[in-house]
Amino acid sequence: MNFVVSSSELLNRLQTISKVISSKNTLPILDNFLFQLKDNELKITACDLETTFVTTLKIENVTSEGEIAIPAKLLTDSLREFSDQPLTFKIDEETLSIEIRWNSGKSNILGANIEDFPSLPVIDVDKKSTIEITADALLESINRTLFATADDQLRPVMNGIYFDLNSDEEGFLTFVASDAHKLVRYIRKDVTIEKSASFILPKKPASLLRSILTKEEDSVKIEFDEKNVLFSLSNYVLVCRLIEGTYPSYNSVIPKNNPNRITIDRIDLLNSIRRVATFSSPASNLIKLKIAGNELTSYAQDLDFSISGDDKVTCQYDGVDMEIGFKSTFLIEILTNINSQNVYIEMADSNRAALLLPFDKNEKDDLLMLLMPMMIG
């Protein structure tokens, strides 16, 4: 197996897929990249048993083909020290010796047998569902929802993003994430859905997808069955095992009748809450919002240290005067993940969930964020 490749291009691909490799692998082979060279195409695979990340490179200068497993950390660490230049790989698949030559020197490392490397999961053709979505739309969807996923060992279905495909006359794709305190429902209306289906994407592959979608210009093809999902991009393939279980009925927890409605500048409210949150108790992060007339007052205190703070923001309010409490960190997260200059806050009373909605809307998507209140005593 002999070929020549650009050091910078190889490093870029390796750094991307190496993010899937766990720092504490149960199998030694998972500390390696799988290199497979065939028909002038170099396929490099990284895996952690749950998720498999594959990238492909076109290679012009190939002397012989083959496949081998190469230590991931050693290879990426060494490539970081190179300026952009051609590297010549000479690999003996019998002895597993790897010689890498460059302009001023060479290195020798030992590879591993590929027999122990996990095979790429295959999507069941008979149970497969397929959709295509633009890279921008998928990136936006992950950005809007990923922060709201949970870390709950007792309810693993909450630890990922729920993809809900609806094939009705007005077909749409809904992305949902919740940790039982906050919930995000993001609907994309610019996706063609052939049949209704759903799956739960774990948090780790969602983060990996987000890292490569920023550079993707083509559409992303998504194929999935009951166990796995496969994302096909122009230079990458990501396959992962799905979270098994039934996702909670998210629409049933969204309150329908919310007569009290605030219209407010998102940045003004966000800055106000950040200023006041400094004085909240570290144990609860409780912040109280008092709405009266066209004024919203944020208030927080820490009785243990006898400190408090309040801040006022003007708003448009249609409803009865009320006071409601929220965890400031959650409220800041939600406001940070809404793009609109102004937001709506809809509430029924101080004991029921509040809805936060963007003021600026378009025909392609629909965003709703829900936050559960805290007891304010």
N, C-alpha and C positions, 0 to 999 in steps of 0.2 A: 504494500500500500504506500504509494509515493505521490505527493502533490505539493503544489505551491499555492500559498494563500496570503492575502494582505493581513498584516499583524493587527492593524487598527480595526478592520472590519470584523475579523475573528473575535477580537476582544469585546467589541460592542455586542455581538450576538451572545457570547458566553456570559457576560455580565448580566444580560437580561434574563436568560433562562436559568442562571445559577441561583436566582432568588427562590426557586422552588425547592432547592436542596436544604434539608433540615440539618441543623447543627449537631443533632444527636440521632443519627440514623441507626436503626436496628440491624440493617444489613450493610456490611462494608462496601458492597458493590454500588450502593446508592451515593457514595462519596465521589463517584466518577461520572464523566460525560460519556455517552455512547456515540462514537464517531462511525458513520456508515457512508462510504463513498461508492456511488454507482452512477453511470451515465453522466459523468461530469457534474454531479450534484452531491454536495456534502450535507448529510443530514446529521444534526447534533441533537441528542436527547438528554434531558435531565429529569429525574423522577424522585418522588418521596413515597411511593406506593399509592397514595391517595390522588396525587396530581402528576401529570406528565406534561412537560413543556418541550416542544420540538421547534427547531429553526432549520431552515435550509439555505445553503449558499451555492451559487453557481461557481464552479472551479474550471478555469480555462486550461491550466497546465497540470495534466494528470498523466502519470507514468503507469500506475497500476492501481486497481481498486481493492476494496476490502473493508473490514470493520474491526474496531478495537475499543476498549474502555480506557479512558485516560483520567488520571486523578484531577478532579475539578479545581480544588483550591491551588494546587501547585501550578497548574497551567495558567489560571487567571492571574495569580500573583506575579508570575514571571512575565506575562504579556504586558502588564501595566508599566514595565520598565523600558518598553521599546517605543521608539518613534515609528512612524508609519513606514514600513518596509516589507518586502516579500520574505516569507518564511517557508523553508522547504522541510516538509515532514517526510522522513523515511522510517517506515514501520515494518518490523518483522513480526508477522502474526503468529509464528511458531514459538519464538522466544519471548514475545510481547515487549521487545525493546523498542523504544521510540527515540529517534535522533531528530532534533530540530536545529536546522542551520539558518544563520542570518549573515548579514554582510561582514561582521567582524568576529564571529564565533559560532559556537554550537553548544547544545546541551543534550544530555542523555537521561531519560527517565524510563520507568518501568510501567507498562500498562497492566490491564487486568483482563481475564477471560470474559467474553461477552455472554457466555451461557447462563450466568447467574443474573444478568440484567433483566428486569421485568419487561414483558412484552406490552406493546401499546394496546390499551383496551379497545374493543371493537363494539360499535353501536349495532344493536340488533335491528336488521333491516325490516323485519316484520312488525316491530314495535316502534319504529323510528318516527319522530316528528321533526320537521325542518322549517326554519324561518330564516329570512335575511333581513338585516337591519344595518343602517349606515353606522360607520365607526363613531361619528359624532353623537348620534342618538344613543348608542350603547354606552359611550363614555359619560354622557350627561346623566343617563339613568343610574349608573353605578355611583357617580359623584353625589347624586341626590339622596341615595338610600344607604350606602355602605356605613355611614357614621351611626345609623340607628340600629344596626344589628346588635345582638346580645352576645354575652359570653356566659351561657347558662348550660352547665353540664346536665342538669335534670331535664331541660327541654331543648334538645339539640336542634329542633326545627327552627328555633328562633335565632340560631347562630349563622344565618345566611340570608341571601336576598331571594325572595319568592318571585318567580316569573309566572305570571298568570296569563295564558293565551286565550283570548275570547274570539270565537269565529262567527259571531252574530253578524247581522247585516252591516253594522258599523263595527267591523273587527278592530280590536286594539290589543295592545300588550301592556299589562300592568305590572309594575315593579313595586314590591312591598317589603318593608323592613321594620322590625319592632323589637324593643327590649322590655315590653310591658309597661314602661313609663312613657315612652314616646313612640310614635308611629309615623311612618312616611308612606304615602301612596302616590306613586308617580305613573301616569298613564301616557303612553306614546300612541298617537292616533295615525302615525305615518308608517305603520308596519302592516304588511299583508299577512293575514293569518288564514291558513288553510283548514285547520281543525283545532278545536278547543283542547288544551292540554296544560300541564303545569309542571314545574320542578323547582327545587330549592338549591341555589348555588352557594356553596360554602364561602366563607369570608376570604380565605387565603387565595384561591384562584380568582376571586373577584378583584382583589388588590393587584394580582399579577396582570390581569387583563387591563386594568386601569393604567398600568405603567407602559403598556405598548400601544394602547389605542390613541394616545396623543400624536403618534407618528404615522397612524394608519389613514390612508385616503380612500381605500376601496371599501365596499360593503363587507360585513362580517356574516358568514354563514354559520348558523347554529343548528346542530343535529343532536338529538337526545332520545334516550329510551328510559326505561324504568330505573336504570342504575347509573348511567354515565351521561355526560354531556360533552360535546366536542365543538370547539370554536375554531373556525378556519379563517386565517387572515392571510395577507399576501406573502409574508415571510415566516409566519409562525403558526403552529397548531397547539392548542391547549386542550387537554382532555382531563377531566376530573370525575371522581365519584360523587354522586349527588347525596345530599342529606335525605335519609329515608324518614318517612312519617307524613302526617297530614298537617298542613299549615292551618292555624286558627282562622276562623271566618272573620277577616279583617273589616269587612263592611259593616258587620253587626255592632262593632264597638265605636263606630263613628256617629256621634250624636247628630240627629236630623234637625231638631228645632232649637235654634240658638238666637234668641231675639236681641241679645246685647252684642252690638257690633262696633268695633273700633277701626278707624282708618288712620294709619300713622306712618310717618317716615321711618323706614326700617333702620337706617344708620343712626338716626337720632335716638331711637329706642335702644338699639344695641349698645351704643356708647353710654347711655344713661345707666343701663343695667350693669355694664362692666364697672362703671365708677362706684356704684352702690354695692355690688357684690363683694367688694374688698372688705366690707364691714360685716358680712354675714358669718354665721357660725360655721367653722370648717366641717363640723359633724353633719350638718344638714344642708348647707348652702341655700337656705331658705331666703327668698326674696318676695316681698309683698307688693302687689300692684293695686293701687287704689285709683279707681276711675270715677270722676265726678265732673259733670259738665263737659268742657272740652279740654280737660287736663288729666294727664296720667302721672301719678306719683309713684316712684319706685322707692321702697323702704327696706332696709336690712339692719339687723342688730346682732351683736354677740354679747349676751348677758354675762358670760364668764369674764369678759375683759371690759365690760361697761363701755362698749363702743357702738356707734350706730351711724347711719348715713341715709340721706334721702335726696332725690333728684326729680325734677318736674319736666315733662315734655308735653307740648301742645298736641292735640289730636282732634279728630272728628269722631264724636261718639253718639250713637243712637241706642239708648237703653237706660236702665235704672242704675243709680249709683251703686257701686259694688266694690268689694275687696277680695282679691284672690291671691293665693300663694303658689309659687313654683320653685323648683330646684334651679338655681341660677345657671349652673353649668349646662343643663339641658336646654334651657331657654336660649342661651348664647349659641349653642351648637345649631339649633334650629334656625335662628335668625341669620347665622353665618351662611347657611346652606340654601337660602332663598336669594335669588338674583334680583328680584324686583326692587325698585327704589322705595315704593310704598307697600305696606302689607295690610291685610285685613286680619283682625283677631275676633273670632266669633265665640260667644260663651252663652250658656244657659244660666248657670249660677256658679257659686264658688266651690261646689262639690263635684262638678262634672267637668269632663275634659274640654279643653279649649282647642279650637281649630285655628291654625295660622295659614293664610292663603296669600299668594302673590297678587298684588293689585294689577300688574301688567300680565296679560294672558295672550296666547296665540292659538291658532287652530291645530298645531302639531302636538301639543302636550297639555297635561293638566296635573298640577301639583297640589297636594294636600298634606299638611303636617299636623299631627295631633300631639298634645302634651297633657298628661294627667296632672291635676293640681296637688298641692300638699296641704295638710291641715295647718291652719294658722292660729288655732287656739282661741 
